[in-house]
């Protein structure tokens, strides 16, 4: 009796369309541009706060902290409704709406400079909260777009490239937005960022035509939805109310989301306190601290691309299950061990090497999280991706807050060791994630 080839790309019947290679990688390129610019815009307020708002005593550090958090709080709260919108209207329209909203909101951030100082704090909280609401479709929408346009064996690399672009966009913010502020003032820099956002949004709206605009099952022998899309398979009977998660194992999405929360705890800790650790805890000074924190961030970006490539390769070599789980499990274990090693060594260069390897290993897991998170949702991939991101953000939001609290009792090295242990505890949850026929 023949057995199915575990390396064959399996796509649920009738779910998604696959485009020709040049056009589908054009979509990936557009998603990369959106991700990089979105994270550039998200980090711009921190650059403005450090160099102008706090420095000129317009706002306190505590007030700026609330302004930074306003985006993340609204972003997390709106994630589930955003996932529903992605499935209801399709990722193309969701991402187009995101771009239009961001184009309007980002210049408003600069316009708050014209308000009285007494109103500045409230205005910036409101503007950043609105930006958080419009940012929601980016990552679940990108992952859903990739699942609809690319064959299974290319989705890992595509997701890795998009998340790598997001990290590079965030890493470029201090230098590029600082350069804009030097020439245009901080309000003018936000207006310039708004113009750039409008151009990228226009490119997405024009060049993504033909991309699936709603997840629907095409009729047999029906013409493709766009000029470069072709049906993958004739549709099978579709249940009137498809399940939110794959029937392969009902708890898979739950385990995956909890693992993503453990992953995000370490990632967000480094985003928030990496430079502080080098600057103040190791007392290396501002210049070396900036350099070292940038190096660890670049290591993370490289790990995301490598992880995407391996996420496509490993399951083809050893089968979907446990092939899809092996890479992220190993990545989280390696990340936790390198982080533990980094807090035990005393040489500054050794610390940098361990931290960079830890973040690179952790980043190899990013693409598998998104590939599996969307695939487990089947026809509700946008919603399942949103659930994944909501739980992950919950873990990530905790880390910047509790890390300095832990440091008061067990020191900064102990606080980072806690993150390593959480990462190690989250890794085995991947053994519970069964992709089934996805």
PyMOL commands that set and color helices and strands:
alter all, ss='L'
color gray80, all
select helices_A, chain A and resi 21-53+61-77+79-89+91-114+117-135+137-149+152-207+252-281+286-318+320-342+348-376+378-432
alter helices_A, ss='H'
color red, helices_A
select strands_A, chain A and resi 17-19+229-231
alter strands_A, ss='S'
color yellow, strands_A
deselect
rebuild
show_as cartoon
